[in-house]
């Protein structure tokens, strides 16, 4: 983390909605301390300046907060498919030699407790719990050391996927980026607190029943390698995010297959980071 500013030290950060608009928040013993940045991404893009205790603009209880997507408008959302050994075998595929990449757009993102809007026209909406990298600085054609230094921290996402749309063509994009489908948050936890390539428990429950349960150590390509590889293709900048892939247990891999419907509640948790709880709705 040597290349990042002194603000990136043992912190849990969020973007919350207030009557005055979105604002950056730092969690401290169950409270959220508010600072004059519009969101986590804006703070990172400003060079992650130090958030000094006592200089916050306001405080509120974390339990009463309205969480926005932790980075509401990342310049890039890069997603990795088939990156857990167990999930690759579940889907009947061989381990890849290189990461499988696709993209999302910011309109897909929702907050940690917002409703998932079921994609219209799809009867095969699936869950995919994912550890997500948040970039803290610009990196291009990086070495492994440079890639590691560019990671600010990690958050929770669920790559809600319309499997029928995904399979319309060999390209996956159309099944992956429906508006208002992808929970992101509630917190970014910094690398100094979690470690560079953390081994964390990741779980997804549907209506209270565990469907996915794995350790992030099962990743084929770890976060540092993903940042290094993706930066060979496109410049990554502060506030960009990378969804690192999902473990086994998705609905599409079950027999019989299981999919989300109106009223389904998706709970996505990663130890030491937080939990997204989102109920499926139509619009």
C-alpha positions as CSV (number, residue, x, y, z in Angstrom):
1,X,0.0,0.0,0.0
2,X,3.0,2.3,-0.1
3,X,1.9,4.2,-3.1
4,X,-1.4,5.2,-1.6
5,X,-2.0,8.2,0.6
6,X,-2.1,8.1,4.4
7,X,-5.9,7.8,4.5
8,X,-5.8,4.1,3.5
9,X,-5.2,2.7,7.0
10,X,-7.4,0.2,8.8
11,X,-10.8,1.7,7.8
12,X,-14.3,0.6,7.0
13,X,-15.9,3.1,4.6
14,X,-19.4,3.6,3.2
15,X,-21.4,5.9,1.0
16,X,-24.7,6.8,2.5
17,X,-27.7,8.8,1.4
18,X,-28.8,11.8,3.3
19,X,-31.3,14.6,2.8
20,X,-28.4,16.7,1.3
21,X,-27.3,13.9,-1.0
22,X,-24.7,11.1,-0.9
23,X,-21.8,11.5,1.5
24,X,-18.7,9.5,2.6
25,X,-18.9,7.8,6.0
26,X,-16.3,6.0,8.1
27,X,-17.6,3.4,10.6
28,X,-16.4,3.7,14.2
29,X,-17.8,1.5,17.0
30,X,-21.3,1.3,15.5
31,X,-21.4,4.9,14.4
32,X,-20.9,6.5,11.0
33,X,-18.7,9.6,10.9
34,X,-19.6,11.7,7.9
35,X,-17.0,13.6,5.9
36,X,-17.3,16.2,3.1
37,X,-16.9,13.9,0.1
38,X,-19.8,12.8,-2.1
39,X,-18.8,9.1,-1.9
40,X,-16.0,6.6,-1.4
41,X,-15.0,6.9,-5.1
42,X,-14.7,10.7,-4.9
43,X,-12.5,10.3,-1.8
44,X,-10.2,7.8,-3.5
45,X,-10.0,10.0,-6.6
46,X,-9.0,12.9,-4.4
47,X,-5.9,10.9,-3.3
48,X,-7.6,9.3,-0.2
49,X,-6.7,12.2,2.1
50,X,-6.6,11.5,5.8
51,X,-10.0,11.3,7.6
52,X,-9.2,12.9,10.9
53,X,-11.3,11.9,14.0
54,X,-13.0,15.0,15.3
55,X,-13.2,16.7,11.9
56,X,-16.3,14.8,10.7
57,X,-19.3,16.9,9.7
58,X,-21.9,14.8,11.5
59,X,-22.5,11.4,13.1
60,X,-25.3,8.8,12.9
61,X,-26.0,5.3,13.9
62,X,-24.8,2.7,11.4
63,X,-28.1,0.8,12.0
64,X,-30.2,3.8,10.7
65,X,-28.1,4.5,7.6
66,X,-29.4,4.4,4.1
67,X,-26.5,2.8,2.2
68,X,-25.9,3.8,-1.5
69,X,-23.7,1.6,-3.7
70,X,-20.4,2.0,-1.9
71,X,-18.9,3.4,-5.1
72,X,-22.0,4.7,-6.9
73,X,-20.4,5.6,-10.3
74,X,-17.2,3.7,-10.9
75,X,-15.5,4.5,-14.2
76,X,-15.1,0.8,-14.8
77,X,-16.8,-2.3,-13.5
78,X,-14.8,-5.3,-14.6
79,X,-16.2,-8.7,-13.7
80,X,-14.5,-12.1,-13.7
81,X,-16.3,-15.3,-14.6
82,X,-15.4,-18.8,-13.7
83,X,-12.8,-18.0,-11.0
84,X,-13.6,-20.4,-8.2
85,X,-12.4,-24.0,-8.6
86,X,-15.6,-25.5,-7.1
87,X,-17.8,-23.4,-9.4
88,X,-15.9,-24.2,-12.5
89,X,-16.2,-27.9,-11.8
90,X,-19.9,-27.4,-11.0
91,X,-20.5,-25.8,-14.4
92,X,-18.6,-28.7,-16.2
93,X,-15.7,-26.6,-17.3
94,X,-11.9,-26.9,-17.1
95,X,-9.8,-24.5,-15.1
96,X,-8.9,-21.5,-17.2
97,X,-5.4,-20.4,-18.2
98,X,-6.5,-16.7,-18.1
99,X,-9.3,-14.8,-16.4
100,X,-12.6,-14.6,-18.2
101,X,-13.7,-11.0,-18.3
102,X,-16.9,-9.1,-18.9
103,X,-18.3,-5.7,-17.8
104,X,-21.2,-4.1,-16.1
105,X,-22.4,-0.5,-16.2
106,X,-23.0,1.7,-13.1
107,X,-26.8,1.7,-13.7
108,X,-26.7,-1.9,-12.5
109,X,-25.6,-1.0,-9.0
110,X,-27.8,-0.8,-6.0
111,X,-27.2,-0.2,-2.3
112,X,-26.7,-2.9,0.4
113,X,-30.4,-2.9,1.3
114,X,-32.1,-1.7,-1.9
115,X,-34.5,-3.9,-3.8
116,X,-33.2,-6.0,-6.7
117,X,-35.4,-5.2,-9.7
118,X,-35.9,-8.5,-11.5
119,X,-34.9,-8.2,-15.2
120,X,-38.1,-8.0,-17.3
121,X,-38.6,-10.9,-19.6
122,X,-36.3,-13.2,-17.8
123,X,-37.4,-16.5,-16.1
124,X,-33.8,-17.5,-15.0
125,X,-32.5,-14.8,-12.6
126,X,-29.7,-16.2,-10.5
127,X,-27.5,-15.2,-7.6
128,X,-23.7,-15.0,-7.5
129,X,-22.0,-13.8,-4.3
130,X,-18.6,-12.1,-5.0
131,X,-15.6,-10.6,-3.2
132,X,-15.1,-7.2,-5.0
133,X,-11.8,-5.2,-5.3
134,X,-11.9,-1.4,-5.0
135,X,-9.0,0.4,-6.7
136,X,-7.3,3.2,-4.9
137,X,-4.9,4.5,-7.5
138,X,-4.2,4.5,-11.3
139,X,-2.4,1.5,-12.6
140,X,-1.5,0.5,-16.2
141,X,0.5,-2.5,-17.4
142,X,1.4,-3.1,-13.8
143,X,3.9,-5.5,-12.3
144,X,2.6,-7.7,-9.4
145,X,4.0,-5.2,-6.9
146,X,2.3,-2.2,-8.6
147,X,-1.0,-4.1,-8.9
148,X,-0.9,-4.9,-5.1
149,X,-0.2,-1.3,-4.3
150,X,-3.2,-0.1,-6.3
151,X,-5.8,-2.1,-4.3
152,X,-7.5,0.1,-1.7
153,X,-9.7,-2.6,-0.2
154,X,-12.6,-5.0,-0.7
155,X,-16.4,-4.9,-0.6
156,X,-19.3,-7.3,-1.2
157,X,-21.3,-7.7,-4.4
158,X,-23.8,-10.1,-5.9
159,X,-23.6,-10.4,-9.7
160,X,-27.3,-11.1,-10.2
161,X,-27.5,-12.7,-13.6
162,X,-30.3,-13.4,-16.1
163,X,-29.1,-16.8,-17.4
164,X,-31.5,-16.9,-20.3
165,X,-30.3,-13.5,-21.6
166,X,-26.7,-14.5,-20.8
167,X,-27.0,-17.4,-23.2
168,X,-28.6,-15.6,-26.1
169,X,-25.1,-15.2,-27.6
170,X,-21.6,-16.3,-26.7
171,X,-21.1,-12.9,-25.1
172,X,-22.4,-12.6,-21.5
173,X,-23.0,-8.8,-21.2
174,X,-26.7,-8.8,-21.9
175,X,-27.4,-11.2,-19.0
176,X,-25.2,-9.3,-16.5
177,X,-25.9,-5.6,-16.5
178,X,-29.7,-5.1,-16.1
179,X,-30.5,-1.8,-14.3
180,X,-30.8,-2.0,-10.5
181,X,-29.7,-5.6,-10.0
182,X,-26.2,-5.6,-8.4
183,X,-25.9,-5.0,-4.7
184,X,-22.5,-3.3,-3.8
185,X,-21.5,-2.6,-0.2
186,X,-22.3,-1.8,2.5
187,X,-18.6,-1.1,3.3
188,X,-15.2,-1.0,1.7
189,X,-12.7,-2.5,4.2
190,X,-9.1,-1.5,3.5
191,X,-6.3,-3.8,2.6
192,X,-4.4,-2.8,5.8
193,X,-7.2,-4.4,7.8
194,X,-8.0,-7.4,5.6
195,X,-4.6,-8.3,4.0
196,X,-3.8,-8.2,0.3
197,X,-5.2,-11.4,-0.9
198,X,-7.5,-12.3,2.1
199,X,-9.0,-15.7,2.8
200,X,-12.6,-14.8,3.9
201,X,-15.8,-16.7,4.4
202,X,-18.3,-15.8,1.6
203,X,-22.0,-16.9,1.9
204,X,-25.2,-16.3,0.0
205,X,-28.6,-17.1,1.5
206,X,-31.9,-17.1,-0.4
207,X,-34.9,-16.7,1.9
208,X,-32.7,-17.7,4.8
209,X,-31.4,-20.9,3.2
210,X,-27.7,-21.1,2.5
211,X,-27.0,-21.6,-1.2
212,X,-23.3,-20.6,-1.5
213,X,-20.6,-21.0,1.2
214,X,-16.9,-20.9,0.3
215,X,-13.6,-19.3,1.2
216,X,-12.0,-16.7,-1.1
217,X,-8.8,-18.7,-1.0
218,X,-10.6,-20.9,-3.6
219,X,-10.1,-18.2,-6.3
220,X,-8.1,-19.4,-9.3
221,X,-6.8,-15.9,-9.9
222,X,-6.2,-13.9,-6.8
223,X,-6.9,-10.1,-6.5
224,X,-3.3,-9.1,-7.2
225,X,-3.2,-11.2,-10.3
226,X,-6.5,-9.9,-11.5
227,X,-5.4,-6.3,-11.2
228,X,-2.1,-7.1,-12.9
229,X,-3.8,-8.9,-15.8
230,X,-6.7,-6.4,-16.3
231,X,-4.3,-3.5,-16.2
232,X,-2.5,-4.9,-19.2
233,X,-5.7,-4.4,-21.2
234,X,-7.1,-1.2,-19.8
235,X,-6.0,1.5,-17.3
236,X,-7.6,1.0,-13.9
237,X,-8.2,4.2,-11.9
238,X,-9.2,5.1,-8.3
239,X,-12.8,4.0,-7.6
240,X,-12.9,1.3,-10.3
241,X,-14.2,-2.0,-9.1
242,X,-13.5,-5.7,-10.0
243,X,-15.9,-8.4,-9.2
244,X,-13.7,-11.4,-8.7
245,X,-16.1,-14.3,-9.5
246,X,-18.5,-16.5,-7.6
247,X,-18.2,-19.9,-5.9
248,X,-20.3,-23.0,-6.4
249,X,-24.0,-23.1,-5.3
250,X,-25.6,-20.9,-8.0
251,X,-29.1,-21.7,-8.9
252,X,-28.2,-22.5,-12.5
253,X,-25.9,-25.3,-11.3
254,X,-28.5,-27.1,-9.3
255,X,-30.7,-30.0,-10.2
256,X,-33.4,-29.0,-10.6
257,X,-32.4,-25.4,-11.3
258,X,-33.5,-22.7,-8.9
259,X,-34.0,-19.1,-9.7
260,X,-35.1,-15.9,-8.0
261,X,-38.7,-14.7,-8.1
262,X,-40.6,-11.6,-6.8
263,X,-40.3,-11.5,-3.0
264,X,-37.1,-13.6,-2.8
265,X,-34.6,-12.2,-0.3
266,X,-30.9,-12.4,-1.2
267,X,-28.4,-12.1,1.7
268,X,-24.8,-11.8,0.6
269,X,-22.2,-11.8,3.4
270,X,-18.4,-11.8,3.6
271,X,-16.8,-12.1,7.0
272,X,-15.1,-8.9,8.2
273,X,-16.7,-6.8,5.4
274,X,-20.4,-6.9,5.8
275,X,-23.8,-8.0,4.5
276,X,-26.1,-7.0,1.7
277,X,-29.8,-7.9,2.2
278,X,-31.9,-7.3,-0.9
279,X,-35.5,-8.3,-1.7
280,X,-36.4,-9.0,-5.3
281,X,-39.2,-6.8,-6.8
282,X,-40.7,-6.0,-10.2
283,X,-41.2,-2.6,-11.7
